[in-house]
Amino acid sequence: MADYKHAIKRILTTEGGYVNDKNDAGGETYKGIARNFWPKWMGWVFIDPAKKLNGFPTSLEKIVPLQEFVIQFYKQNFWDKIGGDFIADQDIADMLVDSAVNEGIKPAIKRAQSIVTMAQTGIITPELVTKLSSMI
């Protein structure tokens, strides 16, 4: 079975660190988690006070609970929703979760369904997982 720890490493290499770009619809963002889209994410509780300290934003990397919230965020909101734990091949799981992060869960699942010639419902099913696993 695919391993979430492997997938999160790939996700975080592309999602970067802290950014607050006024031209970005997501607004303030940490490791790809945009405050405008995820305002109730618990990580903001650590980020807000850290803004007032020396070494910000580099200092965020040293806040262990914040890093744990990042990992938990991607697992709960993307990996679990694409059924990552049930996909046999790591590369397929990595591609599907990356697609879910970047374009949304339903579009990512629809694309996977299209690839294995299934009806495009955007819902992960045991049949889709079986077909994806048989692609190895």
N, C-alpha and C positions, 0 to 999 in steps of 0.2 A: 504494500500500500504506500501511497505517496505520503511524504512527511511535511507537515506544516512548517517546521523549523527551517527546512531547505527553502521553501517557497517564500517565507517572510524575508529571508536574507536577500533574495532577488528583488522583492518588492522595495525594500528599504534602500537598495543601492540606487534606484531610480527616483525615489520620492524625495530625497534630499533632506534638508534640515528645516530651520526656521526661515520663513519669508513673510513679509508684510507688504505686498505690492498693491497699491491703491487701484491699479488697473486690472487686477485679477478679481473676477466675480466671487471667488471663494474667500477673498480678503486674507486676513491673517491665517497662516498655514504652518503646521508643524508636521514634518514627515508625510506630507500629502493629505493631512487631515485638516480640512478647511473650516475655520470657525463659522463662517456664514452658513455652511451646510450641516455642520455638526456642533452647534453651539452648546449642547449639554454634555459633550465629551468630557470626562473627568480630568483629562490631561491639562485643561486650561487652568485648573486649580493650582497646578505647579508652575505653569508658564507665567501667569500674570504676576506673581510676586517676584519671580526670577528676573523680570524685565527691569526691575529697580536695582539690581545687583551688578557689580563689576563682572566682566567676562561674559555678559549676555550677548549673543545667544549660545556661544560655545559651551557655556556652563550647563546647558540643558542636558547634554549627553551624560553628565555625571549624576543626574537625578534618577536613581534606580526605579522608584515607583512610576515615574513618567515613562520610562522606556518599557516597563511592563504594561502600562496602559496602551501604548502604541501597539505592542504585539497582540494584546487582547482585542484591541479595536479591529485589526485586520482579520483576526481569526473569526470573531463573532459576526462581523458585518460582511465578510466576503468568503473566506475559506469554508466556513460551515454552510453558508448558503449555496455554494456550488457543489457541496458534497465532497469536498477535497479528501476527507479521510477514507472515502470509499473508492477512489480512483486508483487503479493499480499502478499506472505509469507516472513517475514523477514529472517528466517533461510535459505530459498532457495536463496534469493538475496545475503545474506552474503556469502554463499558457492560459488555461481557463481562468485561474484566479487573477492573473495579470490583466486579462481582458475585462474581467468583472470590475476590477479597481478602476480601470481607465475609461470604460464605456458604460458600465452598469451591469448589474447581475442578469437581468432579463435579456438584454442584447447579447451578452456573452453566452448564455445558455442557448439562445436561439441560434447563434452561429454554430455552436457545437452540434445542435440538433440537425442543422442544415448539412454539416459535414458528414454526419452518419445517416443522412437521408431519413430523418424523422420529421413529423409535423412540428412546426416551430411555435411552441407554446411559451417558451421562456421559463418553464418549470423543470427543475431537476427531478428525474425519475430513476428508479432502479434500471429500467430499460436503457436509458441514456448512459448511465454509469457502466452497464454491461457492454454496450456498444463501444464506448470510449476505451474501455479496458481491452476489448478485443482488437483494437487498432495496433497494439504493440507487436 
